[in-house]
Amino acid sequence: MDAITPSRGKGRPRLFDREQALVRALEVFWTRGYAPATVAELCLAMGINPPSLYAAFGNKDALFLEALRHYEETYWSAPWRALDDEPDLRRGLERFLREAAAVLSSREVPCGCLVVQTSGSVTTDSAEVREALRVLREASRTAFLARFARARESGELPADADIATLASAFAAVLQGMSAQARDGASREDLERLARVSLAMLPG
């Protein structure tokens, strides 16, 4: 943990829990969007003052990018690993989508995917943030594509399967699940959508 000056009072600085600060910043970005979230709101949520935020993270862009990495590692590493590790394609997709439904509908965090929810609120001034979000959106499609390529090579998918379109379709399903979660869909609702999407698998 890093020791930095707190936003209230004087005297000895309190210990600054960087991970907890990132979680609180995530909540602000999640509910407000990237551009609408102000430094003042972020500082209030994290319990620090603006000079401390800049000292610890650099600026708002850098804070968001670190919070985004924390979000991906905390919530999405396990589901993607499940898809990659499961030898059977259908079981892997079922497990991934089930875990995705749990993440997207979790009561521990605002509903919906951070990448999808904040993408529309980033201005052209924040080029690095826009690019990071674009890369992550593309990474979902790329991960599906790699798994479908393996399945085609192993014979689980037909040799003529259009895996590029299939990958784009499942990436769209994932984004749709996020949007529906933001609108209040339950975990059960999302799991039903996930099961229906499996009908897109050929063969």
N, C-alpha and C positions, 0 to 999 in steps of 0.2 A: 504494500500500500504506500501511497505517496502522501506526505504531509504538506498541505497547502492551506492558505488562509481561508477561514470560513467566512460566510457572508454576514454573520451577525457577531456583534460584540468585539472585544479586544482581548489582548493577552495571548496565551499559548494557543497555537493552531490545533484544531482537532484533526484526527486521522481521517484521511479522505479515502473512501472505498471506491476505487475506480470502477469496478464491476457494477456496484450498486448505482453509481452515477450514470453509467451507460444505460442501465435498465430504466432509470427515471427519464433520461433523455429520450429513449425509445418510445416511452409512453406519450411524450409530448409530440414527437414527430408523427407517431401513429395516429393520434387523434386530431392534430392540427394540420398535418401535411408539412412538407419541407419548408416551402417559402413562407407560409403564414406563421410558422413557429418563430418566435422572437428570441433573441439572446436573453432578454429579461425573463421570459417564461421558462426557458431552459435552466437559467441560473436558479430561479425560484424552486423548480422541481428538484434540482440536484443539491440545493442547499449551499451554493457557493456564490461568490460575486463575479462580475465580468472579468476582472483581471485574473482571477483564479482559473476561470474557464479557459481564457487565452493561454495562460501559463501551462495548464495541464494538457490542452488539446490542440492549441494553435489558433483555430477559428471555428466558425459554425460548420463550414464544409468538412473540415477534418474531424470534428466531433461526430457529425452524421456518418461519415465513412467508417469510423471506428465502431460506432453503434451498429451500423449495418453489418459489419464483419461479425460482431458479437451475436447479432440476431441470427445470421446464417449458421454460425457454428453451434449455437445453443439449440435452435429449433429444427434445423433442416439437415444437419450432418447425418443423424441417425436414419431418417426416412430414405435419403438417397443411398446410404450404405446398404439398407435393407433391399432396395431394388437391385443394386449391383451385386450383392452377395448371394441372393437367392438363385439357385440354378434353374428353377422352373420360371419361365417368363410370366405366366398368368398369376402364379402365387406371388411373385415379386411385385407385380403391379398392384395386386389386391392389397398386399401389405403396405406398399408405399402410399397408396391412395387412402387407406384406412388411417395410417399415421398422419397423413396430410390433413385429413378431416379433423383429427384430434387437435393438431396444431392450430388450424385456422379457426376452430370454434372454441378454443381454450378460454376459460374465464380468468386465467392468470394474466392475460395480455389482451389488449384491444383486438377484436376479431378482424380477420383478414390478413393477407400477406403484406408485410411492410414494403416490399419491392413494388407490388402492384398498387398499393394504396398511395404511395408517395410519388410515383412516377409522373403523375399528371400535375403535380404542384411545384415542380422544379423549373425555375426560370432559366433563360439562356445564359444568364450571367454565371451560373454554377455549372460550368462545362464538365468539371471533373465528376461531380455528383451525377449529372445526367448520363455520362459515359459509364460510370460504375453500375447504375441501375440498368442501363441497356445491356451491359455485359452479363449481369445476373439473369435478366429475362432470357437472353439467348442461351445461357448456361443450362437452363431447364430443358430447352428443346434439344440441345447438344447431348445432354445426359440420356434423354429418352432415345435419341438416335443411336447412340453408342450401344445401348442395351438391346435395341431392336436389331442392330447389325449383328450382334453376337447370336441372337435368337435365329436369325436367318441363316447364319453360317452353321449353326448346330442342327438346323432342320425343324426347329420349333415354329418358324414362320416359313411360308412358301418362298421359293427362290425368286419369284417375281413380285414379292410383297413390296409395296411402295412405302418403304420405311421412313423416307423424308416427310411425306404427307402424314404418316401415322404419328411421327414424333411431334409435328406441328399441332396435330389434333389433340394429343394428350397434354401438350403444353397449354393449349387453349382451355382444355377441361380444368387444369389446375388454376389458371387465372379466373375462370368462371366460378370455381368453388370459392376462391378468395372473395370475389365480388359478392356472391350470395351470402357468405359468412358475415361480411360487413353489413349486409342488409338484414341480418338477424337469423339466417338459416342455422338450424341446430346441427350437431354432429351427426345425428341420424339422417337428417336431410342430405347432408353432404355425402355420407356413406352410400345412400341410395343412388345419388348421382354418379358416384364412383363405380358402383356395380354396373350401372347401365352403360357406362363408357367402355367397359371391357368388351362389349359386343362389337366394338370397332376392330378388335383383333381378327385377322383373317385366319381361315383354316379351322 
